[in-house]
Amino acid sequence: MWSHRQSRLRPLACGVEELRQRRREREAALRKARREQHLVSKRLLREDAQEEAGSSNSAVVLGEAEVKQFLSLAQRGTDENEREKALVSLRRGLQHPETQQTFISVFVACQELCLYTLGNLIVESEAVRRQLLPQGIILAFATCIQSPHMAVLEALGYALSQLLQAKEAPEKIIGSASAGSSVLDSTLPQHMLQLMQPGPKLNPGVAVEFAWCLHYIICSQVNNALLITHGALSTLELLLLDLAGAVQRMEDEGLELLICPVLRCLSNLLAEELLEAVEYQMQPKDERVVVALFILFQFFLQKQPSLLPEGLWLLNNLTANSPTFCTSLLSLDLIEPLLKLLPLSNVVSVLVLRVLCNIAEKGSAYCQRLWPGPLLPCLLDTLALSDTEVVGQSLELLQLLFLYKPEAAQAFLQQSGLQALEKHQETQLQDRVHALRQTALHR
């Protein structure tokens, strides 16, 4: 049985060998023809070059329309002859410096258009994102971010920000099981931070796009420790100082577009529990950061009130675990300017009160410096409000003050504090109101 099968296979094996031989011969002939074609092409190029070298008028200046036309013909000409003529015309035109600049402008415009188009496709279709990732879109972006052209970098920032906002971004784009295929495994974060470094080379449009990209990466919480080791905190801190300086110099047009993502990035990184693990030290620049924030607060009040909560959230995170930042607020006499923000809105009130609680909970030495002053009248005003969160935060601050500064409880009673509490005795805050009442009466 087996011998019968083998006898039938032998002629087939011979046929396969013949096919292989024919294929080898064809490939050899093709390689020879290709080699000869290359030699002919090189000879023609040399001949053209010699011809052009002998002609003073060979370098013709091409306009933008002509460059685009020849590029189109070189790619989609009707036949090989037409495509070759277009390439020759382009090559001759590129001998002239003016044509070279035009060619670069066209190339940059094409890149820019492609990136914006890609960004729009990314945000519209999950199917497109699924196709782009295995094809190496992250690596392509990492190469593109090294472009010297600001228009290309801004378009890249837009496309990347769309990719980072995808719902699958934390698992499949920012972090990935496949090494080297994610944003954090690439060189993108380092280049993004370089493009956000303050200085004369900082391009506002580029910085805005990549600040938002950094914000989306930080919010994913995939590996913020890596960003911190790359210098994200120091870069953002320096950029914040630079932005405050621009406000002081009245160079603030469009500044809010960059301030917002920078504040969010810093706030979210400071909220990370891993900061102690990476030994983050801001002490040498504490006062500068606090002063910069209050400069920005004034800017927000005048031109962009909606950004005040963003700045206050950062101040809250700065003071939450840092006695040094709390000391800076006290030593720079910034408590009163902070209290002036209380009436602006309930959201602002809550954040201001949280910052004050951060200071008060550091102990009696800090409460001693908070009191006396305008704090008690401001707190009595907040107790007159009906917003539960504002009132609750006020109660927490009063409790801390009564604990560390008994004189505060006495002043509270003398200024009709108990009557102010009565309004909230039948609300969901009644237990906290009762506890504060007992503390005030027994201090």
MILO-204010 format. One line per 10 residues: number of its first residue (from 1); their letters; for each residue x, y, z of C-alpha. Coordinates in Angstrom, 3 decimals. Example, Ala and Ser with C-alpha at 12.3 -4.5 7.8 and 13.67 -1.06 7.14 Angstrom:
2
1) as) 12.300,-4.500,7.800 ~ 13.670,-1.060,7.140
***
This chain:
443
1) mwshrqsrlr) 0.000,0.000,0.000 ~ 2.722,2.466,1.016 ~ 4.903,1.496,-1.961 ~ 1.976,2.163,-4.280 ~ 1.519,5.641,-2.848 ~ 5.221,6.381,-3.080 ~ 5.327,5.369,-6.727 ~ 2.529,7.793,-7.429 ~ 4.308,10.609,-5.600 ~ 7.594,10.336,-7.443
11) placgveelr) 6.457,11.922,-10.732 ~ 4.810,14.724,-8.704 ~ 8.071,15.387,-6.862 ~ 9.860,15.666,-10.196 ~ 7.208,18.151,-11.364 ~ 7.703,20.288,-8.263 ~ 11.459,20.357,-8.830 ~ 10.960,21.458,-12.413 ~ 8.668,24.258,-11.266 ~ 11.229,25.399,-8.724
21) qrrrereaal) 13.931,25.449,-11.398 ~ 11.797,27.502,-13.757 ~ 10.968,29.922,-10.954 ~ 14.672,30.353,-10.122 ~ 15.443,31.045,-13.768 ~ 12.661,33.620,-14.009 ~ 13.832,35.361,-10.826 ~ 17.407,35.435,-12.104 ~ 16.212,37.006,-15.351 ~ 14.136,39.578,-13.473
31) rkarreqhlv) 17.056,40.478,-11.221 ~ 19.294,40.899,-14.255 ~ 16.732,43.118,-15.985 ~ 16.248,45.179,-12.825 ~ 20.013,45.586,-12.430 ~ 20.336,46.729,-16.020 ~ 17.426,49.135,-15.576 ~ 19.127,50.615,-12.506 ~ 22.353,51.061,-14.447 ~ 20.463,52.765,-17.253
41) skrllredaq) 18.641,55.012,-14.774 ~ 21.892,55.979,-13.043 ~ 23.529,56.675,-16.380 ~ 20.585,58.849,-17.445 ~ 20.733,60.740,-14.138 ~ 24.456,61.345,-14.580 ~ 23.903,62.488,-18.139 ~ 21.094,64.821,-17.020 ~ 23.289,66.200,-14.256 ~ 26.131,66.832,-16.683
51) eeagssnsav) 23.709,68.475,-19.076 ~ 22.332,70.672,-16.287 ~ 25.814,71.551,-15.068 ~ 26.586,72.892,-18.525 ~ 23.417,74.953,-18.681 ~ 23.061,78.072,-16.524 ~ 19.289,78.148,-16.973 ~ 18.573,74.517,-15.979 ~ 17.385,75.309,-12.384 ~ 13.877,76.587,-13.075
61) vlgeaevkqf) 11.951,78.091,-10.151 ~ 8.733,76.150,-9.599 ~ 5.706,77.657,-7.892 ~ 3.521,75.833,-5.361 ~ 0.952,74.834,-7.991 ~ 3.671,73.396,-10.255 ~ 5.279,71.435,-7.409 ~ 1.881,69.936,-6.516 ~ 1.181,69.128,-10.167 ~ 4.522,67.355,-10.701
71) lslaqrgtde) 4.112,65.441,-7.417 ~ 0.657,64.310,-8.523 ~ 1.923,63.238,-11.955 ~ 4.880,61.412,-10.403 ~ 2.462,59.371,-8.298 ~ -0.530,58.995,-10.593 ~ 0.700,59.665,-14.121 ~ -1.040,57.781,-16.928 ~ 2.118,55.913,-17.959 ~ 5.722,55.397,-16.904
81) nerekalvsl) 7.010,58.013,-19.343 ~ 4.753,60.720,-17.903 ~ 5.751,59.820,-14.327 ~ 9.451,59.867,-15.244 ~ 9.147,63.296,-16.913 ~ 7.444,64.687,-13.799 ~ 10.263,63.395,-11.563 ~ 12.899,64.893,-13.871 ~ 11.102,68.251,-13.830 ~ 10.896,68.162,-10.029
91) rrglqhpetq) 14.555,67.233,-9.719 ~ 15.606,70.078,-11.979 ~ 13.395,72.564,-10.168 ~ 14.783,71.481,-6.791 ~ 18.225,72.678,-7.859 ~ 16.934,76.178,-7.034 ~ 16.767,77.213,-3.321 ~ 13.402,78.940,-3.811 ~ 11.854,75.755,-5.199 ~ 13.347,73.813,-2.303
101) qtfisvfvac) 11.511,76.051,0.176 ~ 8.277,75.693,-1.787 ~ 8.686,71.901,-1.812 ~ 9.208,71.849,1.975 ~ 6.095,74.011,2.480 ~ 4.010,71.661,0.331 ~ 5.398,68.631,2.177 ~ 4.621,70.177,5.591 ~ 1.102,71.128,4.459 ~ 0.481,67.556,3.290
111) qelclytlgn) 1.690,66.154,6.615 ~ -0.442,68.636,8.550 ~ -3.554,67.806,6.529 ~ -2.961,64.068,6.920 ~ -2.629,64.375,10.706 ~ -5.788,66.466,11.138 ~ -7.688,64.050,8.877 ~ -6.332,61.126,10.877 ~ -7.401,62.797,14.130 ~ -10.948,63.203,12.841
121) liveseavrr) -11.078,59.575,11.708 ~ -9.754,58.385,15.073 ~ -12.443,60.159,17.064 ~ -15.241,59.013,14.749 ~ -14.523,55.312,14.412 ~ -13.376,52.601,16.804 ~ -12.850,50.358,13.781 ~ -10.278,52.814,12.423 ~ -8.451,52.814,15.777 ~ -8.397,49.012,15.806
131) qllpqgiila) -6.770,49.004,12.379 ~ -4.254,51.751,13.121 ~ -2.763,50.287,16.295 ~ -1.382,47.041,14.794 ~ -0.080,49.036,11.825 ~ 2.233,51.018,14.117 ~ 0.453,54.346,14.582 ~ 2.218,54.934,17.946 ~ 5.654,54.422,16.380 ~ 4.673,56.706,13.482
141) fatciqsphm) 3.611,59.417,15.932 ~ 6.873,58.975,17.887 ~ 8.788,59.606,14.649 ~ 6.571,62.510,13.613 ~ 7.000,64.322,16.944 ~ 10.654,64.905,16.043 ~ 9.639,67.140,13.125 ~ 11.115,70.669,13.222 ~ 7.896,72.130,11.785 ~ 5.514,73.646,14.359
151) avlealgyal) 2.442,73.233,12.127 ~ 3.107,69.494,11.883 ~ 3.665,69.187,15.646 ~ 0.429,71.010,16.443 ~ -1.490,68.741,14.052 ~ 0.206,65.708,15.626 ~ -0.822,66.881,19.096 ~ -4.412,67.120,17.899 ~ -4.388,63.614,16.381 ~ -2.702,62.113,19.453
161) sqllqakeap) -5.159,63.802,21.821 ~ -8.052,62.233,19.913 ~ -6.421,58.813,20.219 ~ -5.815,59.245,23.959 ~ -9.473,60.093,24.602 ~ -10.714,56.780,23.217 ~ -12.535,54.654,25.789 ~ -10.077,51.799,25.235 ~ -7.041,54.105,25.599 ~ -5.905,53.103,29.139
171) ekiigsasag) -5.628,49.397,28.287 ~ -4.770,49.389,24.588 ~ -3.172,52.738,23.721 ~ -1.570,54.388,26.766 ~ -0.560,51.094,28.354 ~ -0.418,47.793,26.505 ~ 0.438,44.178,27.138 ~ 2.648,44.263,24.030 ~ 5.952,45.922,24.875 ~ 6.775,48.868,22.656
181) ssvldstlpq) 3.256,49.224,21.241 ~ 1.902,51.754,23.767 ~ 2.353,55.485,24.285 ~ 4.184,55.030,27.596 ~ 6.542,52.473,26.042 ~ 7.450,54.920,23.271 ~ 9.501,58.123,23.319 ~ 6.354,60.254,23.011 ~ 6.147,61.333,26.694 ~ 9.749,62.583,26.761
191) hmlqlmqpgp) 9.309,64.544,23.532 ~ 5.977,65.965,24.729 ~ 7.609,67.279,27.902 ~ 10.464,68.797,25.880 ~ 7.940,70.666,23.740 ~ 6.343,72.047,26.926 ~ 9.598,73.424,28.340 ~ 9.239,77.197,28.905 ~ 11.546,79.479,26.988 ~ 11.880,81.332,23.689
201) klnpgvavef) 11.346,78.145,21.677 ~ 7.996,77.346,23.327 ~ 5.219,77.366,20.734 ~ 1.856,78.086,22.444 ~ -0.245,76.100,19.960 ~ 1.998,73.036,20.201 ~ 2.226,73.315,24.001 ~ -1.587,73.461,24.330 ~ -2.113,70.283,22.300 ~ 0.528,68.284,24.145
211) awclhyiics) -0.561,69.603,27.555 ~ -3.987,68.104,26.877 ~ -2.324,64.876,25.700 ~ -0.417,64.746,28.995 ~ -3.653,65.411,30.888 ~ -5.378,62.412,29.267 ~ -2.392,60.173,30.024 ~ -2.301,61.276,33.682 ~ -6.058,60.769,34.072 ~ -5.708,57.190,32.825
221) qvnnallith) -3.497,56.475,35.907 ~ -1.705,53.752,33.946 ~ 1.798,54.681,35.115 ~ 2.083,58.214,36.448 ~ 5.253,57.266,38.313 ~ 6.947,56.957,34.922 ~ 5.846,60.462,33.953 ~ 7.191,61.835,37.231 ~ 10.560,60.163,36.663 ~ 10.617,61.739,33.186
231) galstlelll) 10.373,65.148,34.910 ~ 6.681,65.907,34.367 ~ 6.268,67.710,37.712 ~ 9.276,69.979,37.301 ~ 8.354,70.796,33.683 ~ 4.781,71.677,34.646 ~ 5.912,73.712,37.644 ~ 8.312,75.768,35.502 ~ 5.627,76.242,32.877 ~ 3.196,77.483,35.547
241) ldlagavqrm) 5.758,80.035,36.718 ~ 6.327,81.109,33.126 ~ 2.590,81.555,32.533 ~ 2.268,83.725,35.653 ~ 5.181,85.815,34.382 ~ 3.416,86.259,31.041 ~ 0.307,87.493,32.887 ~ 2.406,90.038,34.769 ~ 3.910,91.233,31.482 ~ 0.384,91.573,30.052
251) edeglellic) 1.247,88.946,27.425 ~ -1.877,86.970,28.238 ~ -3.753,86.656,24.951 ~ -5.051,83.094,24.618 ~ -3.123,82.107,27.735 ~ -6.113,80.396,29.331 ~ -5.961,77.693,26.646 ~ -2.648,76.506,28.082 ~ -3.237,77.352,31.746 ~ -6.208,74.996,32.072
261) pvlrclsnll) -4.482,71.698,31.092 ~ -1.315,72.667,32.983 ~ -3.298,73.209,36.200 ~ -5.145,69.918,35.737 ~ -1.949,67.974,35.058 ~ -0.258,69.347,38.169 ~ -3.334,68.834,40.355 ~ -3.751,65.209,39.330 ~ -0.070,64.366,39.665 ~ 0.045,65.928,43.136
271) aeelleavey) -2.952,63.800,44.115 ~ -0.911,60.651,43.460 ~ 0.036,58.699,46.564 ~ 3.259,57.684,44.837 ~ 4.820,61.142,45.198 ~ 6.584,60.205,48.414 ~ 7.915,57.051,46.793 ~ 9.641,59.020,44.034 ~ 10.945,61.591,46.558 ~ 9.324,64.611,44.971
281) qmqpkdervv) 10.770,67.799,46.427 ~ 9.338,71.232,45.600 ~ 10.489,73.031,48.750 ~ 13.055,75.350,47.123 ~ 10.346,76.822,44.903 ~ 7.309,76.729,47.193 ~ 6.751,80.444,47.531 ~ 7.171,81.014,43.804 ~ 4.492,78.431,43.023 ~ 2.046,79.917,45.533
291) valfilfqff) 2.681,83.468,44.311 ~ 2.240,82.317,40.709 ~ -1.150,80.824,41.577 ~ -2.384,84.053,43.169 ~ -1.224,86.031,40.130 ~ -3.276,83.650,38.006 ~ -6.271,84.011,40.358 ~ -6.326,87.729,39.616 ~ -6.138,86.994,35.898 ~ -9.023,84.520,36.191
301) lqkqpsllpe) -11.142,87.039,38.107 ~ -10.704,89.594,35.348 ~ -10.853,87.449,32.229 ~ -11.679,83.796,32.902 ~ -13.621,83.170,36.157 ~ -14.409,79.601,35.108 ~ -10.739,78.690,35.668 ~ -10.732,79.718,39.335 ~ -11.817,76.250,40.553 ~ -8.965,74.685,38.550
311) glwllnnlta) -6.408,76.886,40.327 ~ -7.980,76.354,43.738 ~ -8.012,72.600,43.245 ~ -4.252,72.751,42.646 ~ -3.804,74.905,45.777 ~ -5.846,72.336,47.711 ~ -3.608,69.491,46.537 ~ -0.464,71.512,47.266 ~ -1.509,72.207,50.869 ~ -3.128,68.840,51.650
321) nsptfctsll) 0.071,67.110,52.777 ~ 2.591,69.927,52.822 ~ 3.148,72.066,55.946 ~ 5.638,74.073,53.872 ~ 3.004,75.207,51.394 ~ 0.657,76.050,54.264 ~ 3.414,78.115,55.860 ~ 3.937,79.936,52.564 ~ 0.293,80.983,52.457 ~ 0.522,82.342,56.000
331) sldliepllk) 3.909,84.048,55.700 ~ 2.938,85.754,52.436 ~ -0.325,87.078,53.971 ~ -2.434,85.318,51.356 ~ -5.263,84.212,53.655 ~ -7.217,87.447,53.271 ~ -7.020,87.424,49.409 ~ -8.176,83.812,49.602 ~ -11.169,84.710,51.787 ~ -12.210,87.360,49.262
341) llplsnvvsv) -12.935,84.571,46.808 ~ -15.583,82.988,49.070 ~ -18.626,84.912,47.754 ~ -17.957,84.110,44.087 ~ -19.736,80.750,43.911 ~ -20.494,77.636,45.946 ~ -17.847,75.640,44.070 ~ -15.203,78.274,44.787 ~ -16.334,78.525,48.438 ~ -15.922,74.796,49.011
351) lvlrvlcnia) -12.405,74.782,47.558 ~ -11.313,77.848,49.539 ~ -12.643,76.264,52.748 ~ -10.820,73.011,51.964 ~ -7.522,74.893,51.634 ~ -8.179,76.577,54.984 ~ -8.970,73.189,56.545 ~ -5.657,71.867,55.196 ~ -3.886,74.666,57.051 ~ -5.902,74.317,60.281
361) ekgsaycqrl) -5.406,70.572,60.576 ~ -1.629,71.053,60.703 ~ -2.043,71.993,64.358 ~ -2.249,74.764,66.915 ~ 0.691,76.783,65.552 ~ -1.103,77.131,62.208 ~ -4.485,77.925,63.792 ~ -2.756,80.559,65.908 ~ -1.774,82.347,62.705 ~ -5.230,81.965,61.166
371) wpgpllpcll) -6.794,83.682,64.190 ~ -7.752,86.434,64.866 ~ -8.602,88.108,61.599 ~ -11.432,88.193,59.067 ~ -11.902,84.409,59.159 ~ -14.762,84.225,61.715 ~ -17.017,86.812,60.022 ~ -16.495,85.003,56.704 ~ -17.425,81.666,58.258 ~ -20.553,83.121,59.851
381) dtlalsdtev) -21.534,84.352,56.356 ~ -21.093,80.873,54.888 ~ -23.271,79.401,57.649 ~ -26.067,81.647,56.411 ~ -26.016,79.830,53.065 ~ -28.210,76.857,52.215 ~ -25.673,74.860,50.184 ~ -24.984,71.682,52.163 ~ -21.430,71.199,50.920 ~ -20.376,74.779,51.701
391) vgqslellql) -21.926,74.669,55.162 ~ -20.464,71.231,55.865 ~ -16.978,72.439,54.970 ~ -17.461,75.475,57.209 ~ -18.454,73.226,60.100 ~ -15.314,71.134,59.587 ~ -13.100,74.220,59.648 ~ -14.776,75.572,62.788 ~ -14.346,72.211,64.510 ~ -10.594,72.272,63.773
401) lflykpeaaq) -10.282,75.866,64.990 ~ -12.160,75.118,68.232 ~ -9.932,72.081,68.793 ~ -6.615,73.889,68.380 ~ -7.634,77.434,69.334 ~ -10.142,77.580,72.246 ~ -10.371,81.365,71.898 ~ -12.036,80.806,68.536 ~ -14.931,78.972,70.236 ~ -15.394,81.857,72.671
411) aflqqsglqa) -15.419,84.408,69.837 ~ -17.900,82.240,67.930 ~ -20.308,82.234,70.879 ~ -19.922,85.978,71.415 ~ -20.786,86.697,67.760 ~ -24.071,84.746,67.777 ~ -22.563,81.612,66.299 ~ -25.128,79.343,67.942 ~ -27.978,81.233,66.274 ~ -26.238,80.742,62.909
421) lekhqetqlq) -26.155,76.986,63.568 ~ -29.888,76.786,64.319 ~ -30.729,77.104,60.619 ~ -29.126,73.709,59.968 ~ -30.383,71.748,62.969 ~ -33.126,70.033,60.945 ~ -30.997,69.226,57.900 ~ -28.739,66.301,56.994 ~ -25.984,68.222,58.778 ~ -27.739,68.087,62.144
431) drvhalrqta) -25.279,65.591,63.688 ~ -22.290,67.741,62.736 ~ -24.098,70.873,63.923 ~ -24.796,69.236,67.286 ~ -21.157,68.107,67.615 ~ -19.869,71.612,66.847 ~ -22.346,73.150,69.286 ~ -21.111,70.851,72.066 ~ -17.466,71.627,71.243 ~ -18.113,75.371,71.335
441) lhr) -19.930,75.209,74.670 ~ -17.321,73.071,76.417 ~ -14.065,74.632,75.308
***
